[in-house]
Every structure is written in structure tokens, then in C-alpha cells.
Amino acid sequence: MSTPLLKLWRQLAKEKPPHRELAWMRVRNLIERAIASGDLPPGSALPSERDLSQQLALSRVTVRKAIAGLVADDVLIQRHGAGTFVAGRIVKSFSRLTSFSDDLRARGLDPRSVFLSRGSGEVTPQEAMALSLSPGSKVARLYRLRYAGEQPLAIERTAVPLNLLPDPAQVTHSLYETLDGYGLRPQRALQRLRAVNFDADQARQLDVAVGAAGLLIERRSFLEDGRVVEFTCSWYRGDMYDFVAELSGPDGR
């Protein structure tokens, strides 16, 4: 095992573990901390499953479960015959409904937001259509620049029916966590993706060249009762994100 990983493992051994933390969770925590601290930078290889299990004095089944969970969350990538590596880009799945903050935390990154504006107003025609609202209805609006640590990753414009989010100032970080507090966390969503080139303002905000390639995601999120709770347009840096979707044939295979 590399010296930084072994050092982190010894630090974890000195800490009081959370109630009923299982061994595989502790291994996962170790890898996430190593990624967050930079000890395992993007693209770096993990020690082999066998080496990890021997050094940590744990079974290979335990180590395999921790790694499998991080692969499923796109934090790690397994390459047949080559090994397991830290994902070099942020890989976001279209098959799971997660928030920006959820995605980054799963990768050991620190999500944060800079609010460019936050308030409410009368619905626009585009918002009315997306949110299934009548003309004249009120919406809460969030305009944010989303970061991983100090790295700008995305620009987001969000509208939520004002009767579901009466005070947009309550959203200080994660919209989904705020909605969850009201019992209104989205249960499903429809998303549309298209390629874009950033204009001068967007390029300045995201610290990229004017005309750089990006991805625009339009998301409509729904509550369990079918009401639309969110309409968000997100402009992601094309050099930082990969979007993946799992497809199956008509017979499900």
C-alpha cells in the first residue's frame, strides 16, 4: 500500500468510528479521504485488491465491496486487465436522480455554490410550460455558479413554484436538501442534453475560453404525486463532465 494510504488508514484507526460502521464502509471512507486530500489524484491507480486486503488485514470480499460501491458511484473506474483508477473526469449517470452536491460528495469533492441572484417573480412562458403553471403564477428563482472546491464546474438557473418554496433564501447550498426538509424531494425527472459553446459571460464565469464546448442539461423534476417541483437549466464544462446512460434491449437484456 502507498505510504499516504497507510498513513490515512492509521489515522482512521485512531478515530472513534460511527455507530455500527462496517469494515467495508471504513475502507470506502479511506479511499474517499485519499481522493479528497489529493493523495489519490484523478487518473491514479489504486493498489490491487489483494494488496489492499493484506495491508489492511481485511478479507478481499470486504475490500471488493468497498471498491464496487465507489465504481457504482463513478468515483472509481475499473479497466479490465489494468486495474482500478480514480475517475479523471466527473462521470454523472442519467439513470439516477441525484443533486449536484450528492454527485460531488460521492467523489470525495467539496461542493459549494455562489449565488448570483436569488428571489421570486412572475413565471415566464418557458417556465410556465416546463412547470405546468398558469400565466401569472409565481416562482422562486435561483441563479448559481457551482464549484468543486475552488474549481467552477457549472452554471445553474432554477425555477420552483413559489407555493412549494415560499422563501428562496432558505436555499443556502443544496436545493434538494432544502426541498427534502419540506418533504418535497423530487422522485423522478426528465432531462434533455445538448451540446453548446459558451459565450463570453459564461466563459468568464467558468474560467474557460470563449467558444469552449459545454453541455446544457434541462431538467424537469417531479414529486410522487406528479407535480413538477423543479425546472433547471445547467451549463456544464465539457472538459470536466461525462454523462452516461445505461440502455437495455426490448427484452430487458
N, C-alpha and C positions, 0 to 999 in steps of 0.2 A: 504494500500500500504506500502511496506517496506520503511524504512527511506531513504536508498540510492536512490531509485527510486524517491521518493518525492523530495529529495534534487536536483536531476538532473532535474526534471520537473520544479522546481522553477528557476533553472539556465537558462533553455531554455526559460522560460517566460520573462527573462530579456534581452535576446538576440534579435537582430533585425532579424526576420525571412526572409528567401529568398523570392524573389518576388513571390507572389501568392502561397505560401506554404499552402497546405490544412491541415486541422486538423489531418487527419489520417497519413499524412506524418510526422507530428510533433510527433505523438505517436510512429511511426516506428523509428524515429530518437532517441527518448528517449530510446527505448529498445536496439537499436544498440549501443548507447553510454554506456549503463549499461553493455552490454556484453564486449565491448572493454576495459572498465575500470576495469573489474573483479568484479563489483558489482553483476552481474548475471553470475556466473561461469558455465562451462559446466555441464549439468545434473540438474541444479537448476530449480525450478518451478516458473512460473510467477503467480502473483496474478490472481484471477479469472476475467473473462471478466466483470462481474457485479461490482466487487470491483474496478477495474481499471476505469471503466466509472464513478462510483460515486466519486472517489477521484480526477479524472481529470476534473470533471464536463463536461463530453462529453457523447454523446449518445453511446449506446452499438454497434450500427451499425458502428460508426466511429472506435471504438476500435477493433471490429471484422475485419474490412477491413485491419487495420494495421497488426494485427496478421496473417491474412490469407496470406498477401503478404510475410511475413517472413517465414511462413510454406512452401509456394510455393518455396522459395529460399533455403529451407533446413536449415535455421538458427534456426528455432524452430521446435519442434516435438509435435504433439497432440496425446495423448493416451486416447482412449475412456474410459470415466468414471474416469480418473485420473487427467487430466488437460493438460496444455501446459508447455513444458520444453525446456530449451536451449539445442541444439544438443550437445551431448558429443563428437562425432567424426565429422569430416568434411564429409558431405554427398554430393557427386557430381553426378549429373544426366547425364546419357548418352543421354538424349533426347534433351538437349540444348547445343549449341555450345558457350562455354564461355572460357575465358582465366583463367589462374591460379590467376592472380590479381583480375579479376572480381569475382571469387568464394570467395576469402578471404575477399574482401571488403564488399561483400553482407552479410558476417557473422560478420562484425564489427572488423575484424582482419587486421593487418598491413602487407601486402605482401612486401617482398624485395628479392633481388637476389644478389648472389655473383658470379661474372663471373670467371670461372676457365680458360676459353680461349674464344677468340672472333676473328674471322678472316675469310679468304676465301681460297679456293683451288679448285683443280680439283675434280669433282664428283667421288664418289666411286661406284662400281657396285650396291650396295644396294640402295644408294641414287638415282642413275640414274633410277633404276626401280621404286622406290617409287615416284619420281618427274617427271617421263616421260621425262627424258633428254637424250640427246645423249652422248656417251662416249667423254670425253674431255671437256664437259661443265663445267662452273664454278659455285660454290655455296658459299653462305655465311654460316658460321657455328657459333653457339652459344652453349657453354657448361656452364651450370649454376647449382648452388645449390640454391634451392628455400626455402624460410623461411616464417613463420608466426611470426613476431616479432623476437625473438631470437631462435625460435624452427625450426630446419631443418625438412622439410617435403618431399622434392623430389629432385631427380637429373634429369636434362633435357639435352638432346643433340638434337639440332635442325639444320636442313639444309633448306635453302631457295634459289631458283635460284638467282644468282647474278644480273641478269638483273632486278629483282624485288626488291632486297635490295642491291644496289651497295655499301653501306658503312655500314657494320655490327656494327661499332662503334656508329652509331646513336641509336641503341637499348640500352638504359641505364636502362630500367626497364621492361616494358611490350612490347613484340614483337607485339601483336595485336594492341596496341595503335600506335606504330610506323608505321605498315602497314596501319592503318586507315588514318594516315596523308598523305599517298600516294594514298588514295582511293582504297586500296587493302585489306581491311579487309575480312577474309575468310567468306564465306556464308554457307558452309556445310562441313562436314568432315566424313571420315570413320575411325573407331577406332577398334583396336583389343586389348583385355586384356588377360593376362595370369599371373599365379602365379609364383613367383621366390623366391629364397633365396639369400640374399645379401652376396657378397664376402667380403673379408677383407677391401678393399678400400672403397666400398660402405657403409659398416657398419660404418667405421670411419667417413665418410662424414655425415652420417645421425644420428650418435650418437646412434646406436643400436648394439646389439650383432651380431657377425659373424654368418651367417646362419639364421638370423631373416627373417620372412616371409615378402614379399613385393608384389607389383603389378606392372607389366610392361605394360604400355599403349603405343601402336604405333598409331600415328595419322597422317593421310594424309588429309590436308585441301585444299579446292578448292575455286577459285574465281567464280563469277557469270558466266563468260564465259567458265568455265570448266577447266581452267588451274590449275595445282597443285601449291599451293603457299607455302606449308609447309610440312615438314616431321619431326616429333618429336618423340623421344623415351623418355618416362618419367618413372622413377622408384620411386614409391610412397611407403611410410612407411605403412605397413599393419596394424599397430596398431593405425593409425591416420585417415585412409580414409575408407569410404564405397562408393561403386559405385552402383547406382540404375538405372534401365531402366523400363519404362512403356511399357507393352505389351498389345496388343488387339487381339481379335479373328478375323477370316476371314470376319465376317460381321461388324467389327469395334467396337464391344461391348466387 
